[in-house]
Amino acid sequence: VGIVSFNREESQNIVRALPLIAAFGDRLFPQLGLRVAMDVAGIPLSSISHTYSAWLIGDASRQRRIPTDPNRGSLVNWYRPPRGGGWADAFRHLPAARVLEVVQNRRAIEDNARRLAIARAELVEARHAETPGAYTDYVRMINEQLELERARTRSSSPSPQPSPLKRVGERFAVLNEAIRLIEDEAIVWVQRARQLWSDETPQNEQETAEKERIERLYDRFGDGQYAAKLAGANAKLEERNRQLLEDLRPQVRDGICLVGYTATALGDVVATPVDPAMPGVMVHANVINMFLQNRFASEASRGVNLAIIPFAGFVTTLTSCARGSRFSLLSL
């Protein structure tokens, strides 16, 4: 958690300096980019202190001094690529849609598996319409299997004692085999039921509804096409995810990822000294970069600014005396 606030020059609305730390009561809250950088560097919030002209962050061995102005704002040391270019060339830029596609594909795979499970449950329910106890046992096994799956997911962290997780896996396999036997038997049942109904003519609405239900179940499971169709769709989604992750992993592994709008039409655009239209998320990226690089910007003192004036005059005078009038005019 970090604060988000921009100080902009009223005349030009340009982001030059940011309040990197805000005080509320007896607590200090770093700016979002600074907080991320401190976490990455392993620097605790308790190490923040302030002098008249700077924030001091970190212990003595790796303390960073961030200059501040009278309003406790700090200039941003904007990073520019060595070979030029705009903000998109400063840091690696990936479309978020590529990452979201992985999530969407995983959800689609889960939805397909859920859709198949519901259809199989409907088949088993129809098979045991006259023996509801058997269907109740089937539902109990399904629910136990789901609980074991959740427990296995929660216990994914390494443990020196894997025996509980091993028992969960063994029980999961037993349930899976029992459930598959029930479902396979229901498929054989619906095949036989359809064969029987093919030679019979329904005598009333109830028999008509039953025949239509058997036909619908057979269309799904009689020839195995429904399960095969969903399995094929999931195989394509898994292959697509494999390709996406293979491409994304080396680009984001061990990196700091910021998510933000970069399209100018979406409005999160700020003017900076190095770019008149920079996405706001890039401001945070530059704050992180300058902190981790320990390269901060500060305003020159009044003495330095005053010294520049006579020095520039001296150089101009020296140039005018040493060279001809044309060169002197150009240099002036």
RODO-2510 file (C-alpha; in nm, 4 decimals, decimal comma):
residues 332
     n   res          X          Y          Z
     1     v     0,0000     0,0000     0,0000
     2     g     0,1367     0,3413    -0,0950
     3     i     0,0131     0,6948    -0,1502
     4     v    -0,0491     0,8393    -0,4962
     5     s    -0,0149     1,2151    -0,5361
     6     f     0,1261     1,4471    -0,8014
     7     n     0,2612     1,7982    -0,7475
     8     r     0,2260     1,9858    -1,0748
     9     e     0,3419     2,3315    -1,1697
    10     e     0,0244     2,5342    -1,2056
    11     s     0,1542     2,7267    -1,5067
    12     q     0,2392     2,4214    -1,7170
    13     n     0,0807     2,1298    -1,5285
    14     i     0,4109     1,9417    -1,5450
    15     v     0,5050     1,6681    -1,2990
    16     r     0,8551     1,7527    -1,1765
    17     a     0,8485     1,6711    -0,8064
    18     l     0,6484     1,4279    -0,5926
    19     p     0,5782     1,4034    -0,2213
    20     l     0,7538     1,0694    -0,1713
    21     i     0,6443     1,0331     0,1913
    22     a     0,3324     1,1622     0,3657
    23     a     0,2747     1,1843     0,7406
    24     f    -0,0593     1,1013     0,8966
    25     g    -0,0662     1,1147     1,2747
    26     d     0,2433     0,9316     1,3945
    27     r     0,2723     0,7150     1,0824
    28     l     0,4615     0,7675     0,7569
    29     f     0,3252     0,6484     0,4215
    30     p     0,5658     0,6195     0,1239
    31     q     0,4606     0,6959    -0,2315
    32     l     0,3528     0,3801    -0,4169
    33     g     0,6689     0,3467    -0,6280
    34     l     0,8918     0,4187    -0,3287
    35     r     0,7114     0,1587    -0,1189
    36     v     0,7641    -0,1052    -0,3880
    37     a     1,1340    -0,0151    -0,4151
    38     m     1,1788    -0,0289    -0,0374
    39     d     1,0180    -0,3735    -0,0263
    40     v     1,2444    -0,4984    -0,3052
    41     a     1,5517    -0,3560    -0,1294
    42     g     1,4415    -0,5031     0,2031
    43     i     1,4300    -0,1655     0,3801
    44     p     1,1693    -0,1386     0,6598
    45     l     0,9396     0,1600     0,7044
    46     s     1,0848     0,2142     1,0534
    47     s     1,4127     0,3284     0,8971
    48     i     1,2640     0,6515     0,7523
    49     s     1,3726     0,9814     0,9045
    50     h     1,3831     1,3446     0,7875
    51     t     1,6306     1,6298     0,8072
    52     y     1,5782     1,9906     0,7056
    53     s     1,6429     1,9158     0,3377
    54     a     1,6184     1,5403     0,2805
    55     w     1,4515     1,2123     0,3629
    56     l     1,6909     0,9516     0,5030
    57     i     1,5862     0,5936     0,4261
    58     g     1,7683     0,2816     0,5420
    59     d     2,0335     0,2065     0,8008
    60     a     2,3826     0,3523     0,8065
    61     s     2,5356     0,0819     0,5857
    62     r     2,3002     0,1447     0,2935
    63     q     2,1272     0,4690     0,3717
    64     r     1,9748     0,6658     0,0869
    65     r     1,9424     1,0429     0,1038
    66     i     1,6534     1,1839    -0,1016
    67     p     1,6696     1,5660    -0,1303
    68     t     1,3465     1,7547    -0,0629
    69     d     1,2212     2,1066    -0,1270
    70     p     1,0590     2,3283     0,1413
    71     n     0,7254     2,1482     0,0744
    72     r     0,8966     1,8095     0,1235
    73     g     0,8575     1,7251    -0,2435
    74     s     1,1395     1,5462    -0,4268
    75     l     1,2462     1,5889    -0,7871
    76     v     1,2077     1,2800    -1,0017
    77     n     1,5265     1,1694    -1,1774
    78     w     1,3688     1,0726    -1,5090
    79     y     1,5331     0,7898    -1,6979
    80     r     1,5933     0,8318    -2,0698
    81     p     1,7175     0,5445    -2,2898
    82     p     2,0815     0,5941    -2,3993
    83     r     1,9831     0,5787    -2,7662
    84     g     1,6852     0,8081    -2,7327
    85     g     1,3240     0,7124    -2,7736
    86     g     1,0081     0,7831    -2,5789
    87     w     0,8652     0,6500    -2,2549
    88     a     0,7838     0,3113    -2,4118
    89     d     1,1571     0,2517    -2,4664
    90     a     1,2591     0,3383    -2,1104
    91     f     1,1360     0,0150    -1,9497
    92     r     1,0026    -0,3137    -2,0808
    93     h     0,6405    -0,2747    -2,1871
    94     l     0,4001    -0,5695    -2,2155
    95     p     0,0290    -0,5598    -2,3051
    96     a    -0,1677    -0,6687    -1,9977
    97     a    -0,4099    -0,8531    -2,2280
    98     r    -0,1446    -1,1204    -2,2859
    99     v    -0,1258    -1,1912    -1,9129
   100     l    -0,5035    -1,1775    -1,8741
   101     e    -0,5417    -1,4273    -2,1582
   102     v    -0,3659    -1,6867    -1,9415
   103     v    -0,6205    -1,6299    -1,6636
   104     q    -0,9142    -1,6358    -1,9044
   105     n    -0,7922    -1,9596    -2,0615
   106     r    -0,7569    -2,1211    -1,7183
   107     r    -1,1104    -2,0158    -1,6306
   108     a    -1,2372    -2,1567    -1,9603
   109     i    -1,0643    -2,4883    -1,8827
   110     e    -1,2255    -2,4954    -1,5382
   111     d    -1,5650    -2,4066    -1,6881
   112     n    -1,5384    -2,6887    -1,9415
   113     a    -1,4441    -2,9362    -1,6680
   114     r    -1,7337    -2,8119    -1,4548
   115     r    -1,9728    -2,8367    -1,7492
   116     l    -1,8678    -3,1970    -1,8106
   117     a    -1,8984    -3,2832    -1,4397
   118     i    -2,2515    -3,1404    -1,4227
   119     a    -2,3540    -3,3346    -1,7347
   120     r    -2,2117    -3,6559    -1,5888
   121     a    -2,3946    -3,5924    -1,2608
   122     e    -2,7189    -3,5496    -1,4547
   123     l    -2,6513    -3,8820    -1,6291
   124     v    -2,5869    -4,0632    -1,2984
   125     e    -2,8974    -3,9041    -1,1452
   126     a    -3,1084    -4,0344    -1,4337
   127     r    -2,9515    -4,3780    -1,4039
   128     h    -3,0366    -4,3996    -1,0331
   129     a    -3,3788    -4,2350    -1,0461
   130     e    -3,5246    -4,5438    -0,8778
   131     t    -3,2275    -4,5899    -0,6415
   132     p    -3,1692    -4,2410    -0,4962
   133     g    -2,9365    -4,3781    -0,2274
   134     a    -2,6780    -4,4725    -0,4903
   135     y    -2,6935    -4,1220    -0,6364
   136     t    -2,6523    -3,9722    -0,2868
   137     d    -2,3361    -4,1811    -0,2375
   138     y    -2,2070    -4,0577    -0,5734
   139     v    -2,2664    -3,6939    -0,4738
   140     r    -2,0907    -3,7559    -0,1395
   141     m    -1,7846    -3,8934    -0,3182
   142     i    -1,7810    -3,5970    -0,5578
   143     n    -1,7926    -3,3510    -0,2673
   144     e    -1,5189    -3,5368    -0,0794
   145     q    -1,3035    -3,5339    -0,3909
   146     l    -1,3504    -3,1567    -0,4242
   147     e    -1,2511    -3,1061    -0,0602
   148     l    -0,9386    -3,3178    -0,1080
   149     e    -0,8513    -3,1162    -0,4186
   150     r    -0,8779    -2,7941    -0,2168
   151     a    -0,6671    -2,9447     0,0621
   152     r    -0,4034    -3,0531    -0,1878
   153     t    -0,3933    -2,7022    -0,3341
   154     r    -0,3593    -2,5452     0,0103
   155     s    -0,0771    -2,7878     0,1003
   156     s     0,1315    -2,7108    -0,2092
   157     s     0,4166    -2,5569    -0,0018
   158     p     0,7192    -2,7816     0,0686
   159     s     0,7030    -2,9809     0,3911
   160     p     0,9550    -3,2116     0,5616
   161     q     0,6645    -3,4481     0,6409
   162     p     0,4820    -3,5306     0,3155
   163     s     0,2859    -3,8225     0,4619
   164     p    -0,0465    -3,6300     0,5122
   165     l    -0,0354    -3,5051     0,1552
   166     k     0,0461    -3,8565     0,0375
   167     r    -0,2609    -3,9939     0,2142
   168     v    -0,4725    -3,7223     0,0516
   169     g    -0,3410    -3,8249    -0,2893
   170     e    -0,4138    -4,1927    -0,2261
   171     r    -0,7688    -4,1216    -0,1102
   172     f    -0,8217    -3,8924    -0,4095
   173     a    -0,7168    -4,1731    -0,6457
   174     v    -0,9537    -4,4216    -0,4792
   175     l    -1,2458    -4,1788    -0,5074
   176     n    -1,1589    -4,0950    -0,8656
   177     e    -1,1638    -4,4634    -0,9625
   178     a    -1,4970    -4,5237    -0,7856
   179     i    -1,6574    -4,2183    -0,9480
   180     r    -1,5377    -4,3206    -1,2938
   181     l    -1,6829    -4,6714    -1,2507
   182     i    -2,0233    -4,5248    -1,1588
   183     e    -2,0153    -4,2845    -1,4555
   184     d    -1,9010    -4,5546    -1,6996
   185     e    -2,1820    -4,7811    -1,5805
   186     a    -2,4290    -4,4947    -1,6351
   187     i    -2,3027    -4,4526    -1,9924
   188     v    -2,3638    -4,8236    -2,0605
   189     w    -2,7106    -4,7837    -1,9072
   190     v    -2,8061    -4,4906    -2,1313
   191     q    -2,6885    -4,6813    -2,4390
   192     r    -2,9115    -4,9740    -2,3475
   193     a    -3,2032    -4,7457    -2,2561
   194     r    -3,1861    -4,5716    -2,5938
   195     q    -3,1811    -4,9072    -2,7698
   196     l    -3,4926    -5,0141    -2,5795
   197     w    -3,6736    -4,6865    -2,6525
   198     s    -3,5869    -4,7038    -3,0212
   199     d    -3,8379    -4,9868    -3,0640
   200     e    -4,1010    -4,8333    -2,8365
   201     t    -4,3578    -4,5587    -2,8927
   202     p    -4,4325    -4,3348    -2,5925
   203     q    -4,7900    -4,3736    -2,4708
   204     n    -4,8181    -4,0552    -2,2654
   205     e    -4,6445    -3,7261    -2,1870
   206     q    -4,4343    -3,8795    -1,9105
   207     e    -4,2937    -4,1482    -2,1410
   208     t    -4,2358    -3,8874    -2,4132
   209     a    -4,0356    -3,6710    -2,1688
   210     e    -3,8389    -3,9762    -2,0532
   211     k    -3,7535    -4,0770    -2,4098
   212     e    -3,6430    -3,7211    -2,4940
   213     r    -3,4261    -3,7165    -2,1830
   214     i    -3,2629    -4,0467    -2,2781
   215     e    -3,2005    -3,9155    -2,6304
   216     r    -3,0416    -3,6000    -2,4917
   217     l    -2,8170    -3,7954    -2,2549
   218     y    -2,7234    -4,0365    -2,5326
   219     d    -2,6322    -3,7512    -2,7647
   220     r    -2,3862    -3,6342    -2,4990
   221     f    -2,2410    -3,9613    -2,3759
   222     g    -2,3557    -4,2432    -2,6006
   223     d    -2,0736    -4,2033    -2,8486
   224     g    -1,8413    -4,0037    -2,6219
   225     q    -1,8410    -3,6997    -2,8497
   226     y    -1,9345    -3,4451    -2,5802
   227     a    -1,6486    -3,5390    -2,3496
   228     a    -1,4087    -3,5581    -2,6444
   229     k    -1,5173    -3,2150    -2,7667
   230     l    -1,4532    -3,0531    -2,4275
   231     a    -1,1235    -3,2397    -2,3900
   232     g    -1,0132    -3,1150    -2,7312
   233     a    -1,1078    -2,7569    -2,6431
   234     n    -0,9140    -2,7793    -2,3166
   235     a    -0,6109    -2,9257    -2,4937
   236     k    -0,6008    -2,6251    -2,7275
   237     l    -0,6371    -2,3827    -2,4351
   238     e    -0,3577    -2,5554    -2,2409
   239     e    -0,1279    -2,5449    -2,5432
   240     r    -0,1999    -2,1752    -2,5913
   241     n    -0,1226    -2,1102    -2,2244
   242     r     0,2009    -2,3068    -2,2528
   243     q     0,3107    -2,0850    -2,5401
   244     l     0,2083    -1,7666    -2,3596
   245     l     0,3865    -1,8598    -2,0373
   246     e     0,6958    -1,9710    -2,2258
   247     d     0,7106    -1,6238    -2,3790
   248     l     0,6139    -1,4255    -2,0671
   249     r     0,8182    -1,5986    -1,7975
   250     p     1,1643    -1,4766    -1,9033
   251     q     1,0280    -1,1238    -1,9447
   252     v     0,8732    -1,0912    -1,5979
   253     r     1,0711    -1,3350    -1,3820
   254     d     1,2570    -1,1569    -1,0977
   255     g     1,1181    -0,8242    -1,2202
   256     i     0,8913    -0,5563    -1,0787
   257     c     0,5618    -0,5462    -1,2676
   258     l     0,3446    -0,2360    -1,2703
   259     v    -0,0052    -0,2518    -1,4178
   260     g    -0,1483     0,0681    -1,5609
   261     y    -0,3111     0,2344    -1,8595
   262     t    -0,0852     0,3377    -2,1444
   263     a    -0,3464     0,4345    -2,4044
   264     t    -0,3637     0,8141    -2,4270
   265     a    -0,7414     0,8039    -2,4789
   266     l    -0,7935     0,6626    -2,1285
   267     g    -0,6846     0,9819    -1,9559
   268     d    -0,4094     0,8592    -1,7226
   269     v    -0,1487     1,0756    -1,8942
   270     v     0,0818     1,3343    -1,7359
   271     a     0,3239     1,5897    -1,8746
   272     t     0,6826     1,5547    -1,7537
   273     p     1,0079     1,7399    -1,8308
   274     v     1,1148     1,4547    -2,0617
   275     d     0,7836     1,3709    -2,2298
   276     p     0,4723     1,5856    -2,2831
   277     a     0,2392     1,2818    -2,2654
   278     m     0,3614     1,0058    -2,0346
   279     p     0,1324     0,7403    -1,8815
   280     g     0,0941     0,7927    -1,5084
   281     v     0,2199     0,4409    -1,4320
   282     m     0,5575     0,5414    -1,5764
   283     v     0,5962     0,7988    -1,2999
   284     h     0,5957     0,5165    -1,0466
   285     a     0,8435     0,3215    -1,2610
   286     n     1,0847     0,6158    -1,2597
   287     v     1,0546     0,6544    -0,8811
   288     i     1,1354     0,2851    -0,8349
   289     n     1,4273     0,3068    -1,0752
   290     m     1,5899     0,6123    -0,9166
   291     f     1,5620     0,4611    -0,5666
   292     l     1,7075     0,1220    -0,6627
   293     q     1,9841     0,2937    -0,8630
   294     n     2,0415     0,5361    -0,5719
   295     r     2,0491     0,8271    -0,8180
   296     f     1,8435     1,1222    -0,6986
   297     a     1,7960     1,4674    -0,8456
   298     s     1,8168     1,7950    -0,6551
   299     e     1,7893     2,1626    -0,7426
   300     a     2,1089     2,3623    -0,7717
   301     s     2,1650     2,6054    -0,4867
   302     r     2,1128     2,9804    -0,5277
   303     g     2,4928     3,0303    -0,5132
   304     v     2,5488     2,7888    -0,8020
   305     n     2,2805     2,9595    -1,0093
   306     l     2,4338     3,3035    -0,9447
   307     a     2,7832     3,1743    -1,0292
   308     i     2,6624     3,0494    -1,3675
   309     i     2,5776     3,4065    -1,4773
   310     p     2,9301     3,5636    -1,4547
   311     f     3,0877     3,2380    -1,5759
   312     a     2,8714     3,2420    -1,8907
   313     g     2,9589     3,6107    -1,9423
   314     f     3,3283     3,5369    -1,9008
   315     v     3,3188     3,2542    -2,1565
   316     t     3,1263     3,4728    -2,4031
   317     t     3,3744     3,7588    -2,3638
   318     l     3,6703     3,5233    -2,4037
   319     t     3,5206     3,3759    -2,7202
   320     s     3,4496     3,7218    -2,8692
   321     c     3,8083     3,8341    -2,8131
   322     a     3,9650     3,5191    -2,9510
   323     r     3,7612     3,4667    -3,2664
   324     g     3,6108     3,6701    -3,5509
   325     s     3,2848     3,8603    -3,5417
   326     r     3,0802     3,5968    -3,7248
   327     f     3,1803     3,3152    -3,4893
   328     s     3,1350     3,5454    -3,1913
   329     l     2,7813     3,6321    -3,3052
   330     l     2,6901     3,2642    -3,3448
   331     s     2,8387     3,1647    -3,0092
   332     l     2,6612     3,4547    -2,8393
***
